[in-house]
Amino acid sequence: MGAEFIIGIILLALVVTIVVKSVVIVPQEWAYIIERLGRYHSIREGGPAILVPFVDRTRERVDLREQVVSFPPQPVITQDNLTVNIDTVVYFKVNDAKAAVYEIANYIAGVEQITTTTLRNVVGGMTLEQTLTSRDRINTALRGELDEATERWGIRVARVEIKAIDPPPSIQNSMEQQMKADREKRAMILTAEGQRESAIRSAEGNKQSQILTAEGAKQAAILAAEAERQSEILRAQGRRAALYLEAQGESKAIEKKFAAIKAGKPTPELLAYEYLQTLPQMAEGEASKLWVVPSDFGKALEGFTRMLGAPGEDGVFRYEPSPDDGTVSRPAEDDGVEDWFDTSSDPEIAKQVAAATAAAQQEVPPVGSDVPPVPGAETGNGGGAAPARLEASREVPGIGAPGAAQGHPNGQEQRG
């Protein structure tokens, strides 16, 4: 019993060992290299795999996913004999697990070495400045060289990236100073450009301001000239209307004076008196420095009275007016005169002008009729001056009354 039990346990352990060694579970995206009796037999990928116990074995487990390998910085000499440290990252994927295992002992180390040598070849033909500014060119060259070199290893290089390019410290200081100087230069250029642009814009603004000022002055001058023209026109129209009203007033005054003279029937003595009253006014002019009564004044006055008068029964010459037919011709009104007195903008002025116009256009009454007083006639050019003088002449003894010459002891001498 004891020996059989032990044999049974040994056989059970052997069966379990055989079962365990004969079944292998391969993960997804992995490849197992299977050797049989030391030689390559097959490649088993994701899933269960049955092996022959004690005959088949797993040589290598290969990861078929894309791998990222960062290599340490490598010193590289540039074309201008400067040593720079370049740190690279390689992205690759194993396409043929058998070649990756049997064609090279360590494909990761192989990729690293090929990357280093290729990087030195590429960067060795470039200057430091080109190296710093041509990363894409270096990446493309590295990827092409690595892909061609690792193809026989069953590896495909996806891309190569340069992480950092570190020049020597002295070169870094020089580059920093150069960059600082370049930045200062660009700052000065930008400042100068800004000042130039500001000056240009200021000049443009001053130009526009002067243009607008000139335009404003021009408009102001035009408006001032137009206002002056309108003012002169209005003044001229006012003077024209005033002269017209003055002429109308003088015309009315002359008509009334003439009617009063005809109604009063003045004698030559009254005319002589009026003439003598007028002479001092004639002498008041600025150009009249000396006034002399002519020596033949009496003879001239006698001839004047003989021409205009006729001797009466008492031998005195008296003025005989022309027969009065009761009508006095008045000057015709001018057309368009009403437009001169357009005061629609000021009702008060319109009222005053209407009153003045009514007084100026009032007809002269026939001789001998009662003349109603005309408002403002006292301030005219003598509308009532002739009747007043006639009344005054009648009050003076020996002047202007019939028989005055007989009542005056020297009446005959005055007629002479």
C-alpha positions in Angstrom: 0.0 0.0 0.0 2.7 2.5 0.9 4.7 1.9 -2.3 1.7 2.1 -4.6 0.5 5.3 -2.9 3.9 6.9 -3.5 4.0 5.8 -7.1 0.5 7.2 -7.6 1.5 10.6 -6.2 4.6 10.7 -8.4 2.6 9.9 -11.5 0.0 12.6 -10.6 2.7 15.2 -10.2 4.2 14.1 -13.5 0.9 14.5 -15.2 0.3 17.9 -13.7 3.8 19.0 -14.8 3.3 17.8 -18.3 -0.1 19.6 -18.5 1.4 22.8 -17.2 4.3 22.7 -19.6 2.3 21.8 -22.6 -0.2 24.7 -22.3 1.0 28.4 -22.8 -1.2 31.5 -22.8 0.2 34.2 -25.1 -0.9 37.8 -24.4 -2.3 40.1 -27.1 0.3 42.0 -29.2 3.0 39.7 -28.0 4.9 37.0 -30.0 6.5 33.9 -28.4 9.4 32.3 -30.3 9.1 28.5 -29.9 12.1 26.2 -30.3 11.9 22.4 -30.5 15.0 20.5 -29.5 17.0 23.8 -29.7 15.9 24.8 -33.2 13.4 27.4 -34.3 9.9 25.8 -34.6 7.2 28.4 -34.7 5.9 31.8 -33.5 2.9 31.8 -31.3 0.8 35.0 -30.9 -2.1 36.0 -28.7 -4.1 33.1 -27.3 -3.4 29.6 -25.9 -0.6 27.5 -27.4 0.1 23.8 -27.0 3.7 22.7 -26.6 5.3 19.3 -26.5 6.6 18.8 -23.0 10.3 18.5 -22.6 10.7 19.0 -26.4 9.4 22.6 -27.1 10.4 25.6 -25.2 9.8 29.4 -25.4 13.0 31.1 -26.6 11.9 34.8 -26.5 8.9 36.9 -25.7 8.7 39.8 -28.2 6.5 42.9 -27.7 4.8 43.8 -31.0 3.6 47.2 -29.9 5.2 50.5 -30.9 8.0 51.2 -28.5 9.5 54.5 -27.4 13.2 54.5 -26.5 14.9 57.6 -25.2 18.7 57.4 -25.6 21.1 59.4 -23.4 22.7 62.5 -24.9 25.4 61.8 -27.4 28.3 64.2 -28.1 28.4 65.2 -31.7 30.9 67.5 -33.5 29.5 70.0 -35.9 31.1 71.2 -39.2 32.5 74.3 -37.4 34.2 72.0 -34.8 31.9 72.6 -31.9 30.8 69.7 -29.7 27.1 69.6 -28.9 25.2 67.0 -26.9 22.1 65.8 -28.7 19.3 63.8 -26.9 17.1 61.7 -29.2 13.9 59.7 -29.0 13.2 56.8 -31.3 9.8 55.3 -32.1 9.9 51.8 -33.6 7.9 48.6 -33.9 8.9 45.0 -34.4 7.3 43.6 -37.5 9.2 40.3 -37.7 9.8 38.7 -34.3 12.0 35.9 -35.7 14.4 38.4 -37.4 14.5 40.5 -34.3 15.5 37.5 -32.2 17.8 35.6 -34.6 19.3 38.5 -36.8 20.6 40.5 -33.9 21.4 39.7 -30.3 19.9 43.0 -28.9 17.9 45.0 -31.3 17.4 47.9 -28.9 21.1 48.4 -28.4 21.5 48.1 -32.2 18.9 50.8 -32.8 20.8 53.0 -30.3 24.1 52.6 -31.9 22.8 53.1 -35.4 21.0 56.3 -34.2 24.3 57.6 -32.7 26.4 57.0 -35.8 23.7 58.3 -38.2 23.3 61.4 -36.0 27.0 62.1 -36.1 27.1 61.7 -39.9 24.2 64.1 -40.4 25.2 66.8 -37.9 28.9 66.6 -38.9 28.0 68.2 -42.2 26.1 71.1 -40.6 27.2 74.1 -38.6 25.9 74.9 -35.1 23.4 77.4 -36.4 22.1 75.0 -39.0 21.9 72.3 -36.4 19.8 74.5 -34.1 17.5 75.6 -36.8 17.2 72.3 -38.9 15.6 69.8 -36.5 13.1 68.6 -39.1 15.9 68.0 -41.6 17.8 66.0 -39.0 14.7 64.0 -38.0 14.0 63.1 -41.6 17.6 62.0 -42.3 17.7 59.9 -39.1 14.5 58.2 -39.9 15.6 57.3 -43.4 18.9 55.9 -42.3 17.5 53.9 -39.4 14.6 52.5 -41.3 17.0 51.2 -44.0 19.5 49.8 -41.5 16.9 48.1 -39.2 14.8 46.6 -42.0 16.7 43.3 -42.0 16.1 43.1 -38.2 12.4 43.1 -38.7 12.1 46.5 -37.2 10.3 49.6 -38.7 11.3 53.0 -37.3 8.2 55.2 -37.1 10.0 58.5 -36.4 13.0 60.0 -34.7 12.7 63.2 -32.6 15.5 65.3 -31.2 14.7 66.3 -27.6 17.5 68.7 -27.0 20.6 70.2 -28.5 23.0 71.5 -25.8 26.0 73.5 -27.1 29.0 74.1 -24.8 28.5 76.7 -22.0 30.8 79.3 -23.6 28.8 79.0 -26.8 25.5 79.3 -24.9 26.8 82.5 -23.3 27.8 83.9 -26.6 24.4 82.9 -28.1 22.6 84.5 -25.2 24.6 87.7 -25.7 23.9 87.6 -29.4 20.2 86.9 -28.8 20.1 89.8 -26.3 21.8 92.1 -28.7 19.5 91.0 -31.5 16.5 91.6 -29.2 17.8 95.0 -28.3 18.3 95.8 -32.0 14.8 94.7 -32.8 13.5 96.7 -29.9 15.3 99.8 -31.1 14.1 99.2 -34.7 10.5 98.8 -33.4 10.9 101.9 -31.3 12.2 103.8 -34.3 9.4 102.5 -36.4 6.9 103.4 -33.8 8.3 106.9 -33.5 8.3 107.3 -37.3 4.8 106.1 -37.5 3.8 108.4 -34.7 5.5 111.3 -36.4 3.8 110.5 -39.7 0.4 110.2 -38.0 1.0 113.4 -36.1 1.9 115.1 -39.4 -1.2 113.7 -41.0 -3.2 114.9 -38.1 -1.7 118.4 -38.3 -2.3 118.4 -42.0 -5.9 117.5 -41.6 -6.3 120.0 -38.8 -4.8 122.8 -40.9 -7.0 121.8 -43.9 -10.1 121.8 -41.6 -9.0 125.1 -40.1 -8.5 126.6 -43.6 -11.9 125.2 -44.7 -13.5 126.7 -41.6 -11.8 130.1 -42.2 -12.8 130.0 -45.8 -16.4 129.2 -44.8 -16.3 131.9 -42.2 -15.0 134.5 -44.7 -17.6 133.5 -47.2 -20.3 133.8 -44.6 -18.9 137.1 -43.4 -18.8 138.4 -47.0 -22.3 137.2 -47.6 -23.5 138.8 -44.4 -21.7 142.1 -45.3 -23.3 141.9 -48.8 -26.7 141.3 -47.3 -26.1 144.1 -44.9 -25.0 146.5 -47.6 -28.1 145.5 -49.7 -30.4 146.1 -46.8 -28.7 149.4 -46.0 -29.0 150.4 -49.7 -32.6 149.3 -49.7 -33.2 151.3 -46.6 -31.5 154.4 -48.0 -33.5 154.0 -51.2 -36.8 153.8 -49.3 -35.8 156.7 -47.1 -34.9 158.8 -50.1 -38.1 157.9 -51.8 -40.1 158.8 -48.7 -38.1 162.1 -48.4 -38.9 162.9 -52.1 -42.5 162.1 -51.5 -42.5 164.4 -48.5 -40.8 167.2 -50.4 -43.2 166.7 -53.2 -46.2 167.0 -50.9 -44.7 170.0 -49.1 -44.0 171.7 -52.4 -47.6 171.0 -53.5 -49.0 172.4 -50.3 -46.7 175.4 -50.3 -47.6 176.1 -53.9 -51.3 175.8 -53.1 -50.9 178.0 -50.1 -49.0 180.6 -52.1 -51.7 180.6 -54.8 -54.4 180.9 -52.1 -52.6 183.8 -50.4 -52.0 185.7 -53.6 -48.7 187.3 -52.5 -47.6 190.7 -53.6 -44.2 191.6 -54.9 -43.4 193.1 -51.5 -44.0 189.7 -49.9 -41.8 188.0 -52.5 -39.1 190.6 -51.8 -39.4 190.0 -48.1 -39.1 186.2 -48.6 -36.1 186.8 -50.8 -34.4 188.9 -48.2 -35.2 186.2 -45.6 -33.5 183.6 -47.7 -30.3 185.5 -48.4 -28.9 184.9 -44.8 -29.5 181.2 -45.2 -27.6 181.3 -48.5 -24.7 183.0 -46.7 -24.5 180.3 -44.0 -22.8 177.8 -46.3 -19.1 176.9 -45.7 -18.1 178.1 -49.1 -19.7 181.5 -48.6 -17.1 183.7 -47.1 -18.5 187.1 -48.4 -22.1 188.1 -49.2 -22.7 191.2 -51.2 -26.0 192.7 -52.2 -25.9 193.7 -55.9 -26.2 197.5 -56.6 -28.9 197.0 -59.1 -30.9 194.8 -56.8 -33.9 197.3 -56.9 -34.0 197.3 -60.7 -33.8 193.5 -60.9 -36.7 193.3 -58.4 -38.7 195.8 -60.3 -38.3 193.9 -63.5 -39.2 190.7 -61.7 -42.4 192.2 -60.4 -43.3 193.7 -63.8 -43.0 190.3 -65.4 -45.1 188.4 -62.8 -47.5 191.1 -61.7 -49.8 193.8 -63.1 -50.3 197.4 -61.9 -53.4 198.0 -59.9 -55.5 201.1 -59.7 -53.2 202.6 -57.1 -50.2 201.9 -59.3 -48.8 199.0 -57.2 -47.7 195.9 -59.1 -49.3 192.8 -57.6 -48.8 189.1 -58.4 -51.5 187.6 -60.6 -51.5 183.8 -60.4 -52.6 181.6 -63.3 -56.2 180.6 -63.4 -56.8 177.6 -61.0 -58.8 174.8 -62.5 -59.2 173.1 -59.2 -56.8 170.1 -60.0 -53.2 169.7 -59.3 -51.2 167.2 -61.3 -49.4 164.7 -59.0 -46.4 162.6 -60.0 -47.2 159.1 -61.0 -46.2 156.4 -58.6 -43.3 154.1 -59.5 -44.0 150.4 -60.1 -42.7 148.0 -57.6 -42.2 150.6 -54.8 -44.2 148.5 -52.4 -41.4 145.9 -52.4 -39.0 148.4 -51.0 -41.0 148.5 -47.8 -41.4 144.8 -47.2 -41.3 144.6 -43.3 -43.1 141.3 -42.9 -40.4 140.2 -40.4 -41.3 143.2 -38.0 -45.0 144.1 -37.5 -44.1 147.3 -35.7 -42.0 148.6 -38.6 -44.8 147.6 -40.9 -47.3 149.7 -39.0 -44.9 152.7 -39.0 -44.2 152.4 -42.7 -47.9 152.0 -43.5 -48.7 155.2 -41.5 -45.9 157.1 -43.3 -47.0 155.8 -46.7 -50.7 156.9 -46.0 -49.5 160.4 -45.1 -47.3 160.6 -48.1 -50.0 159.5 -50.6 -52.7 161.8 -49.2 -54.0 164.0 -52.0 -53.7 167.8 -51.8 -57.2 169.4 -51.3 -58.4 172.0 -53.7 -57.5 175.7 -53.1 -59.7 177.4 -50.5 -60.8 174.2 -48.8 -60.0 173.4 -45.2 -56.8 171.5 -45.1 -56.8 168.9 -42.3 -53.6 168.8 -40.3 -51.3 166.1 -41.6 -49.5 164.1 -38.8 -45.8 164.9 -38.9 -46.2 167.9 -41.3 -44.6 170.1 -38.6 -41.4 168.1 -39.0 -41.4 168.1 -42.8 -39.5 170.4 -45.1 -41.9 173.3 -44.5 -45.4 171.9 -45.3 -47.0 174.6 -43.2 -44.1 177.1 -43.4 -45.6 179.2 -46.3 -49.0 179.9 -44.6 -47.2 180.8 -41.4 -45.0 183.2 -43.3 -48.0 184.6 -45.0 -49.7 185.2 -41.7 -46.6 186.8 -40.4 -46.3 189.0 -43.4 -49.9 190.2 -43.0 -49.2 191.2 -39.5 -46.2 193.4 -40.5 -47.4 196.9 -41.4 -46.9 197.9 -45.0 -46.1 194.4 -46.3 -48.5 192.1 -48.1 -51.8 194.0 -47.6 -53.6 196.1 -50.3 -52.9 199.7 -49.8 -50.0 199.1 -47.6 -48.0 201.4 -49.7 -50.5 204.3 -49.2 -50.5 203.8 -45.4 -46.8 204.0 -45.2 -45.2 207.3 -45.6 -42.4 205.8 -47.7 -44.4 203.4 -49.6 -43.5 204.6 -53.0 -39.8 204.5 -52.3 -40.1 200.8 -51.2 -41.8 200.0 -54.5 -39.1 201.6 -56.4 
